[in-house]
Amino acid sequence: MKLIKRLFCTHHYRLFRTIHGDEANYARSEWRCVKCDKHRYSKHLSKLSD
């Protein structure tokens, strides 16, 4: 059921956390959808980007 919900979700992302230290080599922030809990990483601190 969770997979189906995630596939059809319209994704409304909110900033979940900022990333610091060695972990920041990959991404600077983590964003999560408030509806289905899908997460994405961004190279920017304050905006979601690919």
CYANA upper distance limits for C-alpha pairs under 8 A (distance plus 0.5 A):
  1 MET  CA      5 LYS  CA      6.76
  2 LYS  CA      6 ARG  CA      6.66
  2 LYS  CA     36 CYS  CA      8.30
  3 LEU  CA      7 LEU  CA      6.67
  4 ILE  CA      8 PHE  CA      6.91
  5 LYS  CA      9 CYS  CA      6.46
  5 LYS  CA     36 CYS  CA      7.26
  6 ARG  CA     36 CYS  CA      6.17
  6 ARG  CA     38 LYS  CA      7.63
  9 CYS  CA     35 LYS  CA      7.79
  9 CYS  CA     36 CYS  CA      7.37
 11 HIS  CA     33 CYS  CA      5.87
 11 HIS  CA     34 VAL  CA      7.93
 11 HIS  CA     35 LYS  CA      7.20
 11 HIS  CA     36 CYS  CA      7.86
 11 HIS  CA     38 LYS  CA      8.41
 12 HIS  CA     32 ARG  CA      8.46
 12 HIS  CA     33 CYS  CA      5.58
 12 HIS  CA     34 VAL  CA      6.51
 12 HIS  CA     35 LYS  CA      7.39
 13 TYR  CA     31 TRP  CA      6.36
 13 TYR  CA     32 ARG  CA      5.62
 13 TYR  CA     33 CYS  CA      4.67
 13 TYR  CA     34 VAL  CA      6.78
 14 ARG  CA     31 TRP  CA      5.96
 14 ARG  CA     32 ARG  CA      6.06
 14 ARG  CA     33 CYS  CA      6.76
 14 ARG  CA     34 VAL  CA      7.37
 15 LEU  CA     29 SER  CA      7.87
 15 LEU  CA     30 GLU  CA      6.81
 15 LEU  CA     31 TRP  CA      5.05
 15 LEU  CA     32 ARG  CA      7.04
 15 LEU  CA     46 SER  CA      8.46
 16 PHE  CA     29 SER  CA      8.15
 16 PHE  CA     30 GLU  CA      6.04
 16 PHE  CA     31 TRP  CA      5.52
 16 PHE  CA     32 ARG  CA      6.42
 17 ARG  CA     29 SER  CA      6.35
 17 ARG  CA     30 GLU  CA      5.85
 17 ARG  CA     31 TRP  CA      7.60
 18 THR  CA     28 ARG  CA      6.44
 18 THR  CA     29 SER  CA      4.77
 18 THR  CA     30 GLU  CA      6.78
 18 THR  CA     45 LEU  CA      7.03
 19 ILE  CA     23 GLU  CA      6.98
 19 ILE  CA     24 ALA  CA      6.04
 19 ILE  CA     27 ALA  CA      7.48
 19 ILE  CA     28 ARG  CA      5.38
 19 ILE  CA     29 SER  CA      5.76
 19 ILE  CA     30 GLU  CA      7.84
 20 HIS  CA     24 ALA  CA      5.70
 20 HIS  CA     28 ARG  CA      7.45
 21 GLY  CA     25 ASN  CA      8.47
 23 GLU  CA     27 ALA  CA      7.70
 24 ALA  CA     28 ARG  CA      5.71
 26 TYR  CA     43 LYS  CA      8.00
 27 ALA  CA     41 TYR  CA      6.53
 27 ALA  CA     42 SER  CA      5.99
 27 ALA  CA     43 LYS  CA      5.17
 27 ALA  CA     44 HIS  CA      7.98
 28 ARG  CA     41 TYR  CA      7.95
 28 ARG  CA     42 SER  CA      6.48
 28 ARG  CA     43 LYS  CA      5.48
 28 ARG  CA     44 HIS  CA      6.08
 28 ARG  CA     45 LEU  CA      6.01
 29 SER  CA     41 TYR  CA      6.31
 29 SER  CA     42 SER  CA      5.82
 29 SER  CA     43 LYS  CA      7.19
 29 SER  CA     44 HIS  CA      6.98
 29 SER  CA     45 LEU  CA      5.89
 29 SER  CA     46 SER  CA      8.24
 30 GLU  CA     39 HIS  CA      7.32
 30 GLU  CA     40 ARG  CA      6.36
 30 GLU  CA     41 TYR  CA      5.09
 30 GLU  CA     42 SER  CA      6.86
 31 TRP  CA     39 HIS  CA      5.95
 31 TRP  CA     40 ARG  CA      5.69
 31 TRP  CA     41 TYR  CA      6.60
 31 TRP  CA     42 SER  CA      8.08
 31 TRP  CA     48 LEU  CA      7.83
 32 ARG  CA     37 ASP  CA      6.10
 32 ARG  CA     38 LYS  CA      5.98
 32 ARG  CA     39 HIS  CA      4.73
 32 ARG  CA     40 ARG  CA      6.90
 33 CYS  CA     37 ASP  CA      5.31
 33 CYS  CA     38 LYS  CA      5.75
 33 CYS  CA     39 HIS  CA      6.86
 41 TYR  CA     48 LEU  CA      8.10
 41 TYR  CA     50 ASP  CA      8.46
 42 SER  CA     47 LYS  CA      7.87
 42 SER  CA     48 LEU  CA      5.93
 42 SER  CA     49 SER  CA      5.84
 42 SER  CA     50 ASP  CA      6.86
 43 LYS  CA     48 LEU  CA      8.39
 43 LYS  CA     49 SER  CA      7.30
 43 LYS  CA     50 ASP  CA      8.13
 44 HIS  CA     48 LEU  CA      7.35
 44 HIS  CA     49 SER  CA      7.54
